[in-house]
Amino acid sequence: MSSPEEKTLILKSSDNEEFLVKESVAVQCITIKNLVEDGCDLDAIPLLNVDSKNLAWIIEFMEKYADSTSTDAEKKDFDTEFVKKPFNDVLGLILAANYLNFPALMDVMCDACANEMKLWSVEQVREKFHIQNDYTEEEEKAVRAENFWAFE
Amino acid sequence: MAMGKKFESIVNRANEGYGMGLVRSTSFGRKRVALSHFNLEFDGHDDCILTTPAKRQCYEDSFFCSDKSILEALPQDVLIRILCGVEHDDLKRLVFVSKTLRDATLIAKQWHFAYSTPRKTIGFQNVGNLCEFNEVEAPNAPKQLRVPRSRLSAKKLADISVTLFSSGSEDNWARKDLLMAMETEI
């Protein structure tokens, strides 16, 4: 039940798009909560590391999680659909959740990322993340020998 | 756009952690100059603080320019958080991807050992040999007895129970005597 006095915040993305969000919803992001508590919410709150694409998704997620009428099962279904995004978008959301310090989103996105990574081979991981193999042959052998006891 | 000084400092702290270099000018009040990869603007004053170490610059590049090496550009704590969701058995593959990933994987592996027992794939040879199986499963885990040995033997208990019962009444008498003795003394 929202009181008539309930505050709405203006969140501004890095590409200058403004979003109206209820304060009770937005403070799930601890970064925003701290700014509000410090009295910095008079004008739009600029979120310099979050673009409008990510911010729109984050707000959608926040509103679902702030909704007291949605059950755990509904949230789980929502999460399952929510994480069905291209991998780079998943990573973008993880970085945004980290910047905004939004634990619920962080958990959901990191678990989704980990689930995808489980299925990949070493080469696929390198390809997806555009990583160069920076081991020399000797170093690679040494790593295999070093970690043998832990993993075999 | 008017911004409170306090807000600016909070945003500065937040942004510095993520690759944005900000120049704070005390002589020009609240004027802020953002350093980016593409253009550098200086106000030509003496007290400016540049905060663009190479590591952050690399992150900034990937963040603004392309998706390349986005995983390498992730802060290590975020990388570890992701890897903690990967099954222990799968972590071993990730050690070989790159050095950065190896470091993060080893930390995530320690987390696995600290908070959960990693599942070992059971082979036929382990089924009939349970003692060895347990040792291989967790080589450094402290051995715990299933049933803790009682430090009191039945004989000792019998002695104590007798003493208690007999000393209970004896004690009462002894105390009474002591009290009476004390009263007479006083």
HADDOCK unambig.tbl for C-alpha pairs under 7 A between the chains (distance, minus, plus):
assign (segid A and resid 40 and name CA) (segid B and resid 4 and name CA) 6.86 0.50 0.50
assign (segid A and resid 40 and name CA) (segid B and resid 7 and name CA) 5.56 0.50 0.50
assign (segid A and resid 110 and name CA) (segid B and resid 81 and name CA) 6.87 0.50 0.50
assign (segid A and resid 110 and name CA) (segid B and resid 82 and name CA) 4.78 0.50 0.50
assign (segid A and resid 111 and name CA) (segid B and resid 82 and name CA) 6.63 0.50 0.50
assign (segid A and resid 111 and name CA) (segid B and resid 85 and name CA) 5.46 0.50 0.50
assign (segid A and resid 113 and name CA) (segid B and resid 82 and name CA) 6.68 0.50 0.50
assign (segid A and resid 114 and name CA) (segid B and resid 82 and name CA) 5.71 0.50 0.50
assign (segid A and resid 114 and name CA) (segid B and resid 83 and name CA) 6.24 0.50 0.50
assign (segid A and resid 114 and name CA) (segid B and resid 85 and name CA) 5.24 0.50 0.50
assign (segid A and resid 114 and name CA) (segid B and resid 86 and name CA) 5.04 0.50 0.50
assign (segid A and resid 115 and name CA) (segid B and resid 86 and name CA) 6.71 0.50 0.50
assign (segid A and resid 118 and name CA) (segid B and resid 86 and name CA) 6.19 0.50 0.50
assign (segid A and resid 118 and name CA) (segid B and resid 90 and name CA) 6.02 0.50 0.50
assign (segid A and resid 122 and name CA) (segid B and resid 93 and name CA) 6.26 0.50 0.50
assign (segid A and resid 122 and name CA) (segid B and resid 94 and name CA) 6.38 0.50 0.50
assign (segid A and resid 122 and name CA) (segid B and resid 96 and name CA) 6.95 0.50 0.50
assign (segid A and resid 122 and name CA) (segid B and resid 97 and name CA) 5.68 0.50 0.50
assign (segid A and resid 126 and name CA) (segid B and resid 97 and name CA) 6.48 0.50 0.50
assign (segid A and resid 129 and name CA) (segid B and resid 68 and name CA) 6.90 0.50 0.50
assign (segid A and resid 129 and name CA) (segid B and resid 69 and name CA) 5.55 0.50 0.50
assign (segid A and resid 129 and name CA) (segid B and resid 70 and name CA) 6.17 0.50 0.50
assign (segid A and resid 129 and name CA) (segid B and resid 71 and name CA) 5.63 0.50 0.50
assign (segid A and resid 130 and name CA) (segid B and resid 68 and name CA) 5.51 0.50 0.50
assign (segid A and resid 130 and name CA) (segid B and resid 69 and name CA) 4.96 0.50 0.50
assign (segid A and resid 131 and name CA) (segid B and resid 69 and name CA) 5.54 0.50 0.50
assign (segid A and resid 133 and name CA) (segid B and resid 97 and name CA) 6.15 0.50 0.50
assign (segid A and resid 133 and name CA) (segid B and resid 98 and name CA) 5.25 0.50 0.50
assign (segid A and resid 134 and name CA) (segid B and resid 98 and name CA) 5.66 0.50 0.50
assign (segid A and resid 134 and name CA) (segid B and resid 99 and name CA) 6.60 0.50 0.50
assign (segid A and resid 135 and name CA) (segid B and resid 98 and name CA) 6.52 0.50 0.50
assign (segid A and resid 135 and name CA) (segid B and resid 99 and name CA) 6.94 0.50 0.50
assign (segid A and resid 151 and name CA) (segid B and resid 92 and name CA) 6.17 0.50 0.50
